[in-house]
Amino acid sequence: MDVINATDSIAVRAIKARAMAQNVPSPCISVCKMDEQRVLCVGCLRTLQEIRDWSTMNDVDKREVWSRIEQRAAAQESARSLRP
């Protein structure tokens, strides 16, 4: 598997990361800022709990987080496309 490029969109990075059997990379892109609702990081789309737990997660759990990130990215894109 090729190394995940930081310039890839979060959704593309999620697809690549979920395909990795081991050494699943962190979604962090060093844009550590919570959204207005203080639910998700605007850089990586993880919750505070996911960020906190990342370093102790196994690869299966990390791929699950990446799956949720992909879903969140799709939901955000869908919401943006509905705006006038």
ZINOR-V420753 format. One record per residue. RES is the residue in one letter. OMEGA is omega in radians with two decimals (NA if undefined). NEAR is the number of other C-alpha atoms within 10 Angstrom. Layout:
# ZINOR-V420753
res=RES omega=OMEGA near=NEAR
res=RES omega=OMEGA near=NEAR
This chain:
# ZINOR-V420753
res=M omega=3.13 near=8
res=D omega=3.14 near=7
res=V omega=3.14 near=9
res=I omega=-3.13 near=16
res=N omega=-3.09 near=10
res=A omega=-3.12 near=11
res=T omega=3.08 near=9
res=D omega=3.06 near=11
res=S omega=-3.12 near=10
res=I omega=3.13 near=22
res=A omega=3.11 near=18
res=V omega=3.10 near=14
res=R omega=3.14 near=20
res=A omega=3.13 near=24
res=I omega=-3.13 near=16
res=K omega=-3.10 near=20
res=A omega=-3.13 near=25
res=R omega=3.13 near=20
res=A omega=-3.10 near=11
res=M omega=-3.12 near=15
res=A omega=-3.13 near=11
res=Q omega=-3.12 near=13
res=N omega=3.14 near=10
res=V omega=-3.06 near=18
res=P omega=3.09 near=18
res=S omega=3.07 near=16
res=P omega=-3.04 near=22
res=C omega=3.06 near=15
res=I omega=3.10 near=12
res=S omega=2.98 near=8
res=V omega=-2.99 near=10
res=C omega=-3.12 near=13
res=K omega=3.13 near=13
res=M omega=3.09 near=17
res=D omega=-3.08 near=12
res=E omega=3.14 near=9
res=Q omega=-3.10 near=6
res=R omega=3.13 near=11
res=V omega=-3.05 near=13
res=L omega=2.98 near=21
res=C omega=-3.12 near=18
res=V omega=3.14 near=16
res=G omega=-3.03 near=16
res=C omega=3.12 near=21
res=L omega=3.05 near=26
res=R omega=3.02 near=22
res=T omega=3.08 near=17
res=L omega=3.12 near=14
res=Q omega=3.12 near=10
res=E omega=3.10 near=15
res=I omega=-3.12 near=17
res=R omega=-3.04 near=11
res=D omega=-2.97 near=12
res=W omega=-3.02 near=17
res=S omega=3.13 near=10
res=T omega=-3.13 near=9
res=M omega=2.98 near=13
res=N omega=-3.07 near=12
res=D omega=3.10 near=18
res=V omega=3.14 near=14
res=D omega=3.11 near=15
res=K omega=3.09 near=24
res=R omega=3.09 near=24
res=E omega=3.08 near=13
res=V omega=3.11 near=23
res=W omega=3.09 near=27
res=S omega=3.10 near=17
res=R omega=3.09 near=15
res=I omega=3.12 near=23
res=E omega=3.10 near=20
res=Q omega=3.12 near=15
res=R omega=3.13 near=17
res=A omega=3.12 near=19
res=A omega=3.13 near=14
res=A omega=3.11 near=12
res=Q omega=3.12 near=11
res=E omega=3.11 near=12
res=S omega=3.13 near=11
res=A omega=3.11 near=10
res=R omega=-3.11 near=10
res=S omega=3.11 near=9
res=L omega=-3.13 near=7
res=R omega=3.13 near=6
res=P omega=NA near=4
